[in-house]
Amino acid sequence: MNKPICSTGLRWLWLVVVVLILDLGSKQLVLQHFHLYESVPLIPYFNLTYAQNFGAAFSFLAEKDGWQRWFFAFIAVAISVVLTVMMYRASAQKKLSNIAYALIIGGALGNLFDRLVHGFVIDFIDFYVGDWHFPTFNIADMAICIGAGLVIIDSFLSPDEKTIKVG
């Protein structure tokens, strides 16, 4: 028996599209207006800096021979499929977990696009204090981190707190 999509967590897939538009749009602007490693200060402690990440978070495995591109692409596809199935099985009323999954999927697909099209992930958000710079990241990375944080918060909630009661 098929459930109507509006009654499942898939009704939150619009958030995946929003993340993708923001992520891919911002990366396209960086590609059009920045040279590699060019940095533009915006406010104290925050620059826009074009960087290429051949690895994963914090450039993990970036120095390898290229196999990591396909490994991380596979991981992104696998996670996106698993979370989409979880959203389908979940009630649309489980807002927090469905929003979290949609953010993670959107971020994973944004970085997957970069890996498949460019061979690397485009990063550009640069926070720093003095000479210390946090690893440069992008909107997809932010969506993944926020989504992961929401999954952790959701794991601490009781089942009654996870659904919206109607009536």
DRENTORKOL-3810 file (N, C-alpha, C; in nm, 4 decimals):
REM DRENTORKOL-3810
@n.u->0.0844; n.v->-0.1185; n.w->0.0000; ca.u->0.0000; ca.v->0.0000; ca.w->0.0000; c.u->0.0891; c.v->0.1250; c.w->0.0000
@n.u->0.0660; n.v->0.2119; n.w->-0.0946; ca.u->0.1425; ca.v->0.3355; ca.w->-0.1048; c.u->0.0805; c.v->0.4450; c.w->-0.0193
@n.u->0.1658; n.v->0.5162; n.w->0.0518; ca.u->0.1198; ca.v->0.6288; ca.w->0.1329; c.u->0.1239; c.v->0.7540; c.w->0.0469
@n.u->0.0296; n.v->0.8451; n.w->0.0661; ca.u->0.0399; ca.v->0.9738; ca.w->-0.0037; c.u->0.1660; c.v->1.0470; c.w->0.0448
@n.u->0.2382; n.v->1.1070; n.w->-0.0478; ca.u->0.3644; ca.v->1.1738; ca.w->-0.0130; c.u->0.3438; c.v->1.2813; c.w->0.0929
@n.u->0.2325; n.v->1.3513; n.w->0.0869; ca.u->0.2107; ca.v->1.4596; ca.w->0.1836; c.u->0.1969; c.v->1.4084; c.w->0.3267
@n.u->0.1723; n.v->1.2794; n.w->0.3452; ca.u->0.1613; ca.v->1.2245; ca.w->0.4805; c.u->0.2941; c.v->1.1671; c.w->0.5295
@n.u->0.3955; n.v->1.1649; n.w->0.4429; ca.u->0.5263; ca.v->1.1115; ca.w->0.4807; c.u->0.6261; c.v->1.2255; c.w->0.4987
@n.u->0.7424; n.v->1.1892; n.w->0.5441; ca.u->0.8489; ca.v->1.2873; ca.w->0.5589; c.u->0.8961; c.v->1.3446; c.w->0.4264
@n.u->0.8581; n.v->1.2805; n.w->0.3156; ca.u->0.8993; ca.v->1.3315; ca.w->0.1845; c.u->0.8397; c.v->1.4682; c.w->0.1541
@n.u->0.7397; n.v->1.5070; n.w->0.2288; ca.u->0.6845; ca.v->1.6406; ca.w->0.2061; c.u->0.7866; c.v->1.7496; c.w->0.2386
@n.u->0.8955; n.v->1.7124; n.w->0.3062; ca.u->1.0018; ca.v->1.8072; ca.w->0.3408; c.u->1.1142; c.v->1.8098; c.w->0.2375
@n.u->1.0985; n.v->1.7374; n.w->0.1276; ca.u->1.2022; ca.v->1.7366; ca.w->0.0246; c.u->1.2233; c.v->1.8732; c.w->-0.0408
@n.u->1.1264; n.v->1.9628; n.w->-0.0299; ca.u->1.1443; ca.v->2.0976; ca.w->-0.0839; c.u->1.2672; c.v->2.1635; c.w->-0.0215
@n.u->1.2981; n.v->2.1249; n.w->0.1031; ca.u->1.4142; ca.v->2.1823; ca.w->0.1709; c.u->1.5451; c.v->2.1373; c.w->0.1040
@n.u->1.5472; n.v->2.0165; n.w->0.0490; ca.u->1.6632; ca.v->1.9700; ca.w->-0.0271; c.u->1.6875; c.v->2.0644; c.w->-0.1446
@n.u->1.5807; n.v->2.1002; n.w->-0.2136; ca.u->1.5912; ca.v->2.1887; ca.w->-0.3303; c.u->1.6424; c.v->2.3267; c.w->-0.2884
@n.u->1.5945; n.v->2.3777; n.w->-0.1770; ca.u->1.6407; ca.v->2.5089; ca.w->-0.1276; c.u->1.7902; c.v->2.5045; c.w->-0.0975
@n.u->1.8342; n.v->2.3996; n.w->-0.0274; ca.u->1.9769; ca.v->2.3861; ca.w->0.0040; c.u->2.0588; c.v->2.3790; c.w->-0.1245
@n.u->2.0129; n.v->2.2998; n.w->-0.2215; ca.u->2.0854; ca.v->2.2867; ca.w->-0.3477; c.u->2.0949; c.v->2.4196; c.w->-0.4221
@n.u->1.9861; n.v->2.4934; n.w->-0.4273; ca.u->1.9868; ca.v->2.6233; ca.w->-0.4965; c.u->2.0852; c.v->2.7188; c.w->-0.4292
@n.u->2.0792; n.v->2.7286; n.w->-0.2969; ca.u->2.1693; ca.v->2.8184; ca.w->-0.2243; c.u->2.3151; c.v->2.7743; c.w->-0.2391
@n.u->2.3383; n.v->2.6438; n.w->-0.2259; ca.u->2.4755; ca.v->2.5929; ca.w->-0.2325; c.u->2.5340; c.v->2.6065; c.w->-0.3726
@n.u->2.4663; n.v->2.5519; n.w->-0.4705; ca.u->2.5204; ca.v->2.5547; ca.w->-0.6072; c.u->2.5253; c.v->2.6973; c.w->-0.6629
@n.u->2.4273; n.v->2.7792; n.w->-0.6265; ca.u->2.4280; ca.v->2.9195; ca.w->-0.6704; c.u->2.5455; c.v->2.9960; c.w->-0.6125
@n.u->2.5710; n.v->2.9775; n.w->-0.4843; ca.u->2.6831; ca.v->3.0481; ca.w->-0.4211; c.u->2.8164; c.v->2.9998; c.w->-0.4781
@n.u->2.8280; n.v->2.8709; n.w->-0.5027; ca.u->2.9523; ca.v->2.8172; ca.w->-0.5608; c.u->2.9731; c.v->2.8691; c.w->-0.7028
@n.u->2.8670; n.v->2.8827; n.w->-0.7768; ca.u->2.8789; ca.v->2.9365; ca.w->-0.9129; c.u->2.9268; c.v->3.0810; c.w->-0.9091
@n.u->2.8747; n.v->3.1590; n.w->-0.8155; ca.u->2.9206; ca.v->3.2979; ca.w->-0.8005; c.u->3.0693; c.v->3.3027; c.w->-0.7659
@n.u->3.1133; n.v->3.2136; n.w->-0.6791; ca.u->3.2553; ca.v->3.2087; ca.w->-0.6436; c.u->3.3389; c.v->3.1746; c.w->-0.7666
@n.u->3.2962; n.v->3.0737; n.w->-0.8424; ca.u->3.3706; ca.v->3.0356; ca.w->-0.9629; c.u->3.3787; c.v->3.1503; c.w->-1.0643
@n.u->3.2721; n.v->3.2281; n.w->-1.0754; ca.u->3.2675; ca.v->3.3368; ca.w->-1.1733; c.u->3.3491; c.v->3.4589; c.w->-1.1308
@n.u->3.3622; n.v->3.4821; n.w->-1.0004; ca.u->3.4187; ca.v->3.6084; ca.w->-0.9540; c.u->3.5495; c.v->3.5968; c.w->-0.8758
@n.u->3.5982; n.v->3.4762; n.w->-0.8494; ca.u->3.7193; ca.v->3.4591; ca.w->-0.7695; c.u->3.8212; c.v->3.3743; c.w->-0.8448
@n.u->3.9475; n.v->3.4032; n.w->-0.8181; ca.u->4.0566; ca.v->3.3168; ca.w->-0.8597; c.u->4.0866; c.v->3.2245; c.w->-0.7417
@n.u->4.1441; n.v->3.1091; n.w->-0.7696; ca.u->4.1774; ca.v->3.0145; ca.w->-0.6642; c.u->4.2611; c.v->3.0829; c.w->-0.5561
@n.u->4.2196; n.v->3.0664; n.w->-0.4307; ca.u->4.2818; ca.v->3.1226; ca.w->-0.3094; c.u->4.2637; c.v->3.2734; c.w->-0.2953
@n.u->4.1909; n.v->3.3353; n.w->-0.3860; ca.u->4.1610; ca.v->3.4784; ca.w->-0.3692; c.u->4.0708; c.v->3.4940; c.w->-0.2472
@n.u->4.0959; n.v->3.5971; n.w->-0.1700; ca.u->4.0221; ca.v->3.6195; ca.w->-0.0465; c.u->3.9717; c.v->3.7630; c.w->-0.0403
@n.u->3.8462; n.v->3.7781; n.w->-0.0011; ca.u->3.7863; ca.v->3.9105; ca.w->0.0142; c.u->3.7334; c.v->3.9228; c.w->0.1570
@n.u->3.7908; n.v->4.0129; n.w->0.2360; ca.u->3.7400; ca.v->4.0333; ca.w->0.3724; c.u->3.6000; c.v->4.0955; c.w->0.3677
@n.u->3.5087; n.v->4.0420; n.w->0.4459; ca.u->3.3734; ca.v->4.0985; ca.w->0.4537; c.u->3.3544; c.v->4.1745; c.w->0.5837
@n.u->3.3798; n.v->4.1084; n.w->0.6924; ca.u->3.3713; ca.v->4.1688; ca.w->0.8250; c.u->3.4864; c.v->4.1096; c.w->0.9066
@n.u->3.5192; n.v->4.1706; n.w->1.0212; ca.u->3.6262; ca.v->4.1105; ca.w->1.1026; c.u->3.5955; c.v->3.9631; c.w->1.1317
@n.u->3.6945; n.v->3.8794; n.w->1.1182; ca.u->3.6868; ca.v->3.7356; ca.w->1.1444; c.u->3.6172; c.v->3.6557; c.w->1.0350
@n.u->3.5847; n.v->3.7182; n.w->0.9207; ca.u->3.5108; ca.v->3.6468; ca.w->0.8162; c.u->3.5514; c.v->3.6951; c.w->0.6778
@n.u->3.6016; n.v->3.6022; n.w->0.5965; ca.u->3.6381; ca.v->3.6293; ca.w->0.4577; c.u->3.5605; c.v->3.5366; c.w->0.3647
@n.u->3.5509; n.v->3.5762; n.w->0.2405; ca.u->3.5156; ca.v->3.4839; ca.w->0.1336; c.u->3.6475; c.v->3.4473; c.w->0.0667
@n.u->3.6803; n.v->3.3200; n.w->0.0638; ca.u->3.8077; ca.v->3.2717; ca.w->0.0093; c.u->3.7801; c.v->3.1486; c.w->-0.0745
@n.u->3.8162; n.v->3.1536; n.w->-0.2015; ca.u->3.7937; ca.v->3.0405; ca.w->-0.2906; c.u->3.8998; c.v->2.9332; c.w->-0.2667
@n.u->3.8533; n.v->2.8144; n.w->-0.2285; ca.u->3.9428; ca.v->2.7001; ca.w->-0.2073; c.u->3.8813; c.v->2.5771; c.w->-0.2727
@n.u->3.9666; n.v->2.4836; n.w->-0.3075; ca.u->3.9224; ca.v->2.3569; ca.w->-0.3645; c.u->3.9573; c.v->2.2457; c.w->-0.2668
@n.u->3.8578; n.v->2.1635; n.w->-0.2323; ca.u->3.8769; ca.v->2.0544; ca.w->-0.1372; c.u->3.8634; c.v->1.9225; c.w->-0.2121
@n.u->3.9728; n.v->1.8483; n.w->-0.2234; ca.u->3.9728; ca.v->1.7197; ca.w->-0.2916; c.u->3.9381; c.v->1.6054; c.w->-0.1968
@n.u->3.9231; n.v->1.6360; n.w->-0.0689; ca.u->3.8921; ca.v->1.5335; ca.w->0.0302; c.u->3.7520; c.v->1.5508; c.w->0.0849
@n.u->3.7375; n.v->1.5180; n.w->0.2108; ca.u->3.6091; ca.v->1.5323; ca.w->0.2800; c.u->3.6231; c.v->1.6463; c.w->0.3810
@n.u->3.5460; n.v->1.6405; n.w->0.4872; ca.u->3.5497; ca.v->1.7452; ca.w->0.5891; c.u->3.6929; c.v->1.7679; c.w->0.6372
@n.u->3.7303; n.v->1.8935; n.w->0.6495; ca.u->3.8631; ca.v->1.9346; ca.w->0.6950; c.u->3.9725; c.v->1.8783; c.w->0.6030
@n.u->3.9390; n.v->1.8590; n.w->0.4750; ca.u->4.0305; ca.v->1.8056; ca.w->0.3731; c.u->4.0806; c.v->1.6648; c.w->0.4039
@n.u->4.0022; n.v->1.5890; n.w->0.4784; ca.u->4.0359; ca.v->1.4498; ca.w->0.5107; c.u->4.0568; c.v->1.3715; c.w->0.3809
@n.u->4.1691; n.v->1.3052; n.w->0.3686; ca.u->4.2092; ca.v->1.2238; ca.w->0.2524; c.u->4.2348; c.v->1.3057; c.w->0.1250
@n.u->4.2490; n.v->1.4348; n.w->0.1370; ca.u->4.2681; ca.v->1.5197; ca.w->0.0189; c.u->4.3967; c.v->1.4877; c.w->-0.0557
@n.u->4.4975; n.v->1.4385; n.w->0.0139; ca.u->4.6267; ca.v->1.4152; ca.w->-0.0492; c.u->4.6362; c.v->1.2810; c.w->-0.1211
@n.u->4.5322; n.v->1.2030; n.w->-0.1245; ca.u->4.5340; ca.v->1.0710; ca.w->-0.1893; c.u->4.5299; c.v->1.0852; c.w->-0.3415
@n.u->4.5357; n.v->0.9729; n.w->-0.4120; ca.u->4.5531; ca.v->0.9711; ca.w->-0.5579; c.u->4.4270; c.v->0.9935; c.w->-0.6404
@n.u->4.3156; n.v->1.0201; n.w->-0.5819; ca.u->4.1943; ca.v->1.0450; ca.w->-0.6586; c.u->4.0836; c.v->0.9453; c.w->-0.6317
@n.u->4.1149; n.v->0.8320; n.w->-0.5709; ca.u->4.0118; ca.v->0.7329; ca.w->-0.5421; c.u->3.9085; c.v->0.7874; c.w->-0.4438
@n.u->3.9498; n.v->0.8832; n.w->-0.3593; ca.u->3.8594; ca.v->0.9372; ca.w->-0.2577; c.u->3.7419; c.v->1.0113; c.w->-0.3208
@n.u->3.7628; n.v->1.0653; n.w->-0.4402; ca.u->3.6530; ca.v->1.1347; ca.w->-0.5103; c.u->3.5349; c.v->1.0398; c.w->-0.5275
@n.u->3.5626; n.v->0.9198; n.w->-0.5748; ca.u->3.4560; ca.v->0.8222; ca.w->-0.6007; c.u->3.4045; c.v->0.7603; c.w->-0.4720
@n.u->3.4919; n.v->0.7444; n.w->-0.3738; ca.u->3.4502; ca.v->0.6929; ca.w->-0.2436; c.u->3.3505; c.v->0.7883; c.w->-0.1784
@n.u->3.3847; n.v->0.9175; n.w->-0.1757; ca.u->3.2952; ca.v->1.0151; ca.w->-0.1138; c.u->3.1679; c.v->1.0352; c.w->-0.1959
@n.u->3.1770; n.v->1.0195; n.w->-0.3274; ca.u->3.0571; ca.v->1.0255; ca.w->-0.4112; c.u->2.9633; c.v->0.9099; c.w->-0.3764
@n.u->3.0181; n.v->0.7905; n.w->-0.3616; ca.u->2.9376; ca.v->0.6737; ca.w->-0.3236; c.u->2.8723; c.v->0.6954; c.w->-0.1873
@n.u->2.9495; n.v->0.7460; n.w->-0.0911; ca.u->2.8955; ca.v->0.7720; ca.w->0.0433; c.u->2.7794; c.v->0.8713; c.w->0.0355
@n.u->2.7947; n.v->0.9774; n.w->-0.0431; ca.u->2.6887; ca.v->1.0783; ca.w->-0.0561; c.u->2.5614; c.v->1.0172; c.w->-0.1142
@n.u->2.5764; n.v->0.9343; n.w->-0.2169; ca.u->2.4596; ca.v->0.8700; ca.w->-0.2776; c.u->2.3950; c.v->0.7739; c.w->-0.1780
@n.u->2.4753; n.v->0.6937; n.w->-0.1107; ca.u->2.4218; ca.v->0.5961; ca.w->-0.0149; c.u->2.3469; c.v->0.6657; c.w->0.0985
@n.u->2.4065; n.v->0.7696; n.w->0.1550; ca.u->2.3414; ca.v->0.8429; ca.w->0.2641; c.u->2.2116; c.v->0.9069; c.w->0.2154
@n.u->2.2144; n.v->0.9648; n.w->0.0967; ca.u->2.0938; ca.v->1.0289; ca.w->0.0424; c.u->1.9816; c.v->0.9281; c.w->0.0220
@n.u->2.0148; n.v->0.8106; n.w->-0.0281; ca.u->1.9129; ca.v->0.7065; ca.w->-0.0491; c.u->1.8565; c.v->0.6588; c.w->0.0846
@n.u->1.9447; n.v->0.6294; n.w->0.1799; ca.u->1.8997; ca.v->0.5811; ca.w->0.3108; c.u->1.8105; c.v->0.6850; c.w->0.3785
@n.u->1.8518; n.v->0.8111; n.w->0.3783; ca.u->1.7725; ca.v->0.9150; ca.w->0.4451; c.u->1.6406; c.v->0.9404; c.w->0.3727
@n.u->1.6377; n.v->0.9283; n.w->0.2402; ca.u->1.5123; ca.v->0.9440; ca.w->0.1657; c.u->1.4155; c.v->0.8326; c.w->0.2025
@n.u->1.4646; n.v->0.7109; n.w->0.2148; ca.u->1.3796; ca.v->0.5983; ca.w->0.2571; c.u->1.3280; c.v->0.6228; c.w->0.3987
@n.u->1.4154; n.v->0.6721; n.w->0.4863; ca.u->1.3719; ca.v->0.7013; ca.w->0.6237; c.u->1.2643; c.v->0.8097; c.w->0.6247
@n.u->1.2785; n.v->0.9091; n.w->0.5374; ca.u->1.1764; ca.v->1.0142; ca.w->0.5292; c.u->1.0442; c.v->0.9573; c.w->0.4784
@n.u->1.0511; n.v->0.8676; n.w->0.3820; ca.u->0.9290; ca.v->0.8057; ca.w->0.3292; c.u->0.8573; c.v->0.7256; c.w->0.4372
@n.u->0.9336; n.v->0.6584; n.w->0.5205; ca.u->0.8752; ca.v->0.5749; ca.w->0.6262; c.u->0.8259; c.v->0.6573; c.w->0.7447
@n.u->0.8756; n.v->0.7778; n.w->0.7582; ca.u->0.8396; ca.v->0.8626; ca.w->0.8725; c.u->0.7134; c.v->0.9429; c.w->0.8421
@n.u->0.6440; n.v->0.9761; n.w->0.9464; ca.u->0.5287; ca.v->1.0642; ca.w->0.9341; c.u->0.5748; c.v->1.2060; c.w->0.9037
@n.u->0.4961; n.v->1.2786; n.w->0.8270; ca.u->0.5268; ca.v->1.4187; ca.w->0.7971; c.u->0.5277; c.v->1.5018; c.w->0.9249
@n.u->0.4619; n.v->1.4531; n.w->1.0288; ca.u->0.4547; ca.v->1.5272; ca.w->1.1546; c.u->0.5848; c.v->1.5211; c.w->1.2341
@n.u->0.6756; n.v->1.4348; n.w->1.1974; ca.u->0.8055; ca.v->1.4279; ca.w->1.2648; c.u->0.8981; c.v->1.5312; c.w->1.2009
@n.u->0.8626; n.v->1.6555; n.w->1.2278; ca.u->0.9274; ca.v->1.7684; ca.w->1.1619; c.u->1.0779; c.v->1.7732; c.w->1.1819
@n.u->1.1230; n.v->1.7624; n.w->1.3038; ca.u->1.2636; ca.v->1.7821; ca.w->1.3337; c.u->1.3517; c.v->1.6812; c.w->1.2598
@n.u->1.3151; n.v->1.5537; n.w->1.2660; ca.u->1.3988; ca.v->1.4534; ca.w->1.1987; c.u->1.3912; c.v->1.4679; c.w->1.0474
@n.u->1.2746; n.v->1.4987; n.w->0.9941; ca.u->1.2619; ca.v->1.5146; ca.w->0.8490; c.u->1.3371; c.v->1.6368; c.w->0.7975
@n.u->1.3343; n.v->1.7454; n.w->0.8718; ca.u->1.4113; ca.v->1.8642; ca.w->0.8355; c.u->1.5608; c.v->1.8312; c.w->0.8406
@n.u->1.6014; n.v->1.7608; n.w->0.9453; ca.u->1.7422; ca.v->1.7215; ca.w->0.9584; c.u->1.7861; c.v->1.6372; c.w->0.8390
@n.u->1.7060; n.v->1.5378; n.w->0.8032; ca.u->1.7408; ca.v->1.4506; ca.w->0.6909; c.u->1.7462; c.v->1.5299; c.w->0.5601
@n.u->1.6517; n.v->1.6202; n.w->0.5414; ca.u->1.6498; ca.v->1.7004; ca.w->0.4180; c.u->1.7737; c.v->1.7893; c.w->0.4086
@n.u->1.8159; n.v->1.8485; n.w->0.5199; ca.u->1.9366; ca.v->1.9312; ca.w->0.5204; c.u->2.0595; c.v->1.8474; c.w->0.4851
@n.u->2.0690; n.v->1.7291; n.w->0.5423; ca.u->2.1834; ca.v->1.6414; ca.w->0.5149; c.u->2.1832; c.v->1.5982; c.w->0.3690
@n.u->2.0671; n.v->1.5594; n.w->0.3173; ca.u->2.0572; ca.v->1.5181; ca.w->0.1769; c.u->2.0964; c.v->1.6338; c.w->0.0845
@n.u->2.0421; n.v->1.7525; n.w->0.1097; ca.u->2.0746; ca.v->1.8680; ca.w->0.0264; c.u->2.2228; c.v->1.8984; c.w->0.0267
@n.u->2.2851; n.v->1.8946; n.w->0.1436; ca.u->2.4284; ca.v->1.9189; ca.w->0.1525; c.u->2.5094; c.v->1.8100; c.w->0.0836
@n.u->2.4709; n.v->1.6858; n.w->0.1037; ca.u->2.5423; ca.v->1.5747; ca.w->0.0403; c.u->2.5327; c.v->1.5838; c.w->-0.1115
@n.u->2.4148; n.v->1.6173; n.w->-0.1623; ca.u->2.3980; ca.v->1.6278; ca.w->-0.3079; c.u->2.4720; c.v->1.7491; c.w->-0.3646
@n.u->2.4776; n.v->1.8581; n.w->-0.2903; ca.u->2.5522; ca.v->1.9760; ca.w->-0.3351; c.u->2.7002; c.v->1.9453; c.w->-0.3506
@n.u->2.7574; n.v->1.8783; n.w->-0.2504; ca.u->2.8990; ca.v->1.8430; ca.w->-0.2590; c.u->2.9223; c.v->1.7305; c.w->-0.3603
@n.u->2.8247; n.v->1.6411; n.w->-0.3749; ca.u->2.8343; ca.v->1.5355; ca.w->-0.4764; c.u->2.8424; c.v->1.5972; c.w->-0.6163
@n.u->2.7592; n.v->1.6964; n.w->-0.6426; ca.u->2.7620; ca.v->1.7652; ca.w->-0.7714; c.u->2.9029; c.v->1.8178; c.w->-0.7993
@n.u->2.9616; n.v->1.8834; n.w->-0.7010; ca.u->3.0973; ca.v->1.9371; ca.w->-0.7173; c.u->3.1972; c.v->1.8265; c.w->-0.7505
@n.u->3.1915; n.v->1.7177; n.w->-0.6753; ca.u->3.2867; ca.v->1.6084; ca.w->-0.6970; c.u->3.2739; c.v->1.5512; c.w->-0.8381
@n.u->3.1490; n.v->1.5335; n.w->-0.8842; ca.u->3.1274; ca.v->1.4729; ca.w->-1.0150; c.u->3.1616; c.v->1.5680; c.w->-1.1294
@n.u->3.1290; n.v->1.6956; n.w->-1.1132; ca.u->3.1496; ca.v->1.7930; ca.w->-1.2209; c.u->3.2921; c.v->1.8498; c.w->-1.2204
@n.u->3.3433; n.v->1.8836; n.w->-1.1025; ca.u->3.4730; ca.v->1.9520; ca.w->-1.0945; c.u->3.5872; c.v->1.8607; c.w->-1.0490
@n.u->3.5536; n.v->1.7535; n.w->-0.9792; ca.u->3.6571; ca.v->1.6672; ca.w->-0.9232; c.u->3.7010; c.v->1.7101; c.w->-0.7844
@n.u->3.6410; n.v->1.8158; n.w->-0.7323; ca.u->3.6705; ca.v->1.8689; ca.w->-0.5992; c.u->3.5476; c.v->1.9458; c.w->-0.5521
@n.u->3.5451; n.v->1.9765; n.w->-0.4224; ca.u->3.4368; ca.v->2.0551; ca.w->-0.3642; c.u->3.4831; c.v->2.1997; c.w->-0.3534
@n.u->3.3971; n.v->2.2906; n.w->-0.3932; ca.u->3.4260; ca.v->2.4338; ca.w->-0.3866; c.u->3.3901; c.v->2.4843; c.w->-0.2468
@n.u->3.4892; n.v->2.5375; n.w->-0.1775; ca.u->3.4694; ca.v->2.5958; ca.w->-0.0449; c.u->3.5011; c.v->2.7448; c.w->-0.0524
@n.u->3.4363; n.v->2.8223; n.w->0.0347; ca.u->3.4585; ca.v->2.9674; ca.w->0.0273; c.u->3.4304; c.v->3.0423; c.w->0.1561
@n.u->3.3764; n.v->2.9809; n.w->0.2578; ca.u->3.3459; ca.v->3.0500; ca.w->0.3835; c.u->3.4661; c.v->3.0317; c.w->0.4762
@n.u->3.5257; n.v->3.1421; n.w->0.5147; ca.u->3.6515; ca.v->3.1407; ca.w->0.5890; c.u->3.6368; c.v->3.2232; c.w->0.7165
@n.u->3.6277; n.v->3.1546; n.w->0.8318; ca.u->3.6274; ca.v->3.2217; ca.w->0.9622; c.u->3.7676; c.v->3.2130; c.w->1.0204
@n.u->3.8105; n.v->3.3201; n.w->1.0873; ca.u->3.9450; ca.v->3.3200; ca.w->1.1424; c.u->3.9510; c.v->3.4061; c.w->1.2683
@n.u->4.0534; n.v->3.3805; n.w->1.3471; ca.u->4.0868; ca.v->3.4623; ca.w->1.4637; c.u->4.2375; c.v->3.4809; c.w->1.4591
@n.u->4.2807; n.v->3.6041; n.w->1.4443; ca.u->4.4234; ca.v->3.6316; ca.w->1.4299; c.u->4.4757; c.v->3.5621; c.w->1.3046
@n.u->4.5775; n.v->3.4786; n.w->1.3215; ca.u->4.6338; ca.v->3.4042; ca.w->1.2096; c.u->4.5737; c.v->3.2643; c.w->1.1956
@n.u->4.4874; n.v->3.2244; n.w->1.2902; ca.u->4.4276; ca.v->3.0905; ca.w->1.2868; c.u->4.2985; c.v->3.0940; c.w->1.2053
@n.u->4.2892; n.v->3.0076; n.w->1.1049; ca.u->4.1711; ca.v->2.9983; ca.w->1.0198; c.u->4.1042; c.v->2.8629; c.w->1.0387
@n.u->3.9740; n.v->2.8661; n.w->1.0650; ca.u->3.8955; ca.v->2.7431; ca.w->1.0651; c.u->3.8976; c.v->2.6893; c.w->0.9217
@n.u->3.8940; n.v->2.5565; n.w->0.9005; ca.u->3.8935; ca.v->2.5070; ca.w->0.7617; c.u->3.7798; c.v->2.5691; c.w->0.6802
@n.u->3.8130; n.v->2.6113; n.w->0.5605; ca.u->3.7152; ca.v->2.6755; ca.w->0.4724; c.u->3.6051; c.v->2.5758; c.w->0.4386
@n.u->3.4796; n.v->2.6246; n.w->0.4309; ca.u->3.3659; ca.v->2.5365; ca.w->0.4056; c.u->3.2664; c.v->2.6057; c.w->0.3151
@n.u->3.1497; n.v->2.5438; n.w->0.2950; ca.u->3.0481; ca.v->2.5985; ca.w->0.2045; c.u->2.9086; c.v->2.5790; c.w->0.2631
@n.u->2.8074; n.v->2.6177; n.w->0.1903; ca.u->2.6695; ca.v->2.6084; ca.w->0.2391; c.u->2.6260; c.v->2.4629; c.w->0.2551
@n.u->2.6715; n.v->2.3758; n.w->0.1653; ca.u->2.6386; ca.v->2.2331; ca.w->0.1781; c.u->2.6925; c.v->2.1784; c.w->0.3105
@n.u->2.8147; n.v->2.2156; n.w->0.3443; ca.u->2.8742; ca.v->2.1703; ca.w->0.4703; c.u->2.7935; c.v->2.2215; c.w->0.5899
@n.u->2.7486; n.v->2.3464; n.w->0.5818; ca.u->2.6658; ca.v->2.4022; ca.w->0.6900; c.u->2.5365; c.v->2.3233; c.w->0.7029
@n.u->2.4728; n.v->2.2913; n.w->0.5914; ca.u->2.3468; ca.v->2.2166; ca.w->0.5952; c.u->2.3682; c.v->2.0790; c.w->0.6573
@n.u->2.4774; n.v->2.0128; n.w->0.6201; ca.u->2.5070; ca.v->1.8805; ca.w->0.6755; c.u->2.5286; c.v->1.8901; c.w->0.8268
@n.u->2.6052; n.v->1.9878; n.w->0.8709; ca.u->2.6333; ca.v->2.0032; ca.w->1.0142; c.u->2.5079; c.v->2.0390; c.w->1.0935
@n.u->2.4268; n.v->2.1296; n.w->1.0410; ca.u->2.3014; ca.v->2.1654; ca.w->1.1092; c.u->2.2104; c.v->2.0442; c.w->1.1135
@n.u->2.1993; n.v->1.9721; n.w->1.0014; ca.u->2.1172; ca.v->1.8511; ca.w->0.9978; c.u->2.1650; c.v->1.7476; c.w->1.0978
@n.u->2.2960; n.v->1.7246; n.w->1.1056; ca.u->2.3511; ca.v->1.6282; ca.w->1.2018; c.u->2.3221; c.v->1.6724; c.w->1.3450
@n.u->2.3338; n.v->1.8022; n.w->1.3708; ca.u->2.3008; ca.v->1.8539; ca.w->1.5039; c.u->2.1547; c.v->1.8313; c.w->1.5389
@n.u->2.0669; n.v->1.8517; n.w->1.4416; ca.u->1.9238; ca.v->1.8280; ca.w->1.4655; c.u->1.8946; c.v->1.6797; c.w->1.4901
@n.u->1.9665; n.v->1.5909; n.w->1.4222; ca.u->1.9505; ca.v->1.4466; ca.w->1.4473; c.u->1.9890; c.v->1.4154; c.w->1.5912
@n.u->2.0985; n.v->1.4751; n.w->1.6382; ca.u->2.1416; ca.v->1.4524; ca.w->1.7767; c.u->2.0381; c.v->1.5054; c.w->1.8744
@n.u->1.9898; n.v->1.6267; n.w->1.8511; ca.u->1.8857; ca.v->1.6832; ca.w->1.9386; c.u->1.7624; c.v->1.5944; c.w->1.9371
@n.u->1.7209; n.v->1.5502; n.w->1.8182; ca.u->1.6030; ca.v->1.4646; ca.w->1.8047; c.u->1.6185; c.v->1.3349; c.w->1.8823
@n.u->1.7413; n.v->1.2833; n.w->1.8910; ca.u->1.7631; ca.v->1.1564; ca.w->1.9614; c.u->1.7399; c.v->1.1691; c.w->2.1116
@n.u->1.7449; n.v->1.2909; n.w->2.1641; ca.u->1.7221; ca.v->1.3124; ca.w->2.3065; c.u->1.5751; c.v->1.3393; c.w->2.3402
@n.u->1.4928; n.v->1.3604; n.w->2.2391; ca.u->1.3524; ca.v->1.3914; ca.w->2.2639; c.u->1.2714; c.v->1.2637; c.w->2.2849
@n.u->1.1691; n.v->1.2741; n.w->2.3678; ca.u->1.0795; ca.v->1.1602; ca.w->2.3872; c.u->0.9896; c.v->1.1470; c.w->2.2643
@n.u->0.9312; n.v->1.0285; n.w->2.2405; ca.u->0.8435; ca.v->1.0115; ca.w->2.1237; c.u->0.7284; c.v->1.1127; c.w->2.1198
@n.u->0.6765; n.v->1.1536; n.w->2.2353; ca.u->0.5672; ca.v->1.2508; ca.w->2.2383; c.u->0.6124; c.v->1.3885; c.w->2.1919
@n.u->0.7390; n.v->1.4226; n.w->2.2147; ca.u->0.7907; ca.v->1.5537; ca.w->2.1756; c.u->0.8259; c.v->1.5594; c.w->2.0272
@n.u->0.8333; n.v->1.4435; n.w->1.9595; ca.u->0.8770; ca.v->1.4381; ca.w->1.8213; c.u->0.7647; c.v->1.4601; c.w->1.7211
@n.u->0.6418; n.v->1.4503; n.w->1.7634; ca.u->0.5310; ca.v->1.4666; ca.w->1.6691; c.u->0.4450; c.v->1.5851; c.w->1.7095
@n.u->0.3797; n.v->1.6393; n.w->1.6105; ca.u->0.2888; ca.v->1.7516; ca.w->1.6328; c.u->0.1502; c.v->1.6909; c.w->1.6531
@n.u->0.0904; n.v->1.7223; n.w->1.7645; ca.u->-0.0441; ca.v->1.6701; ca.w->1.7907; c.u->-0.1456; c.v->1.7611; c.w->1.7289
@n.u->-0.2405; n.v->1.7028; n.w->1.6558; ca.u->-0.3464; ca.v->1.7792; ca.w->1.5907; c.u->-0.4757; c.v->1.7513; c.w->1.6661
@n.u->-0.5454; n.v->1.8599; n.w->1.6997; ca.u->-0.6783; ca.v->1.8440; ca.w->1.7604; c.u->-0.6832; c.v->1.8587; c.w->1.9043
END
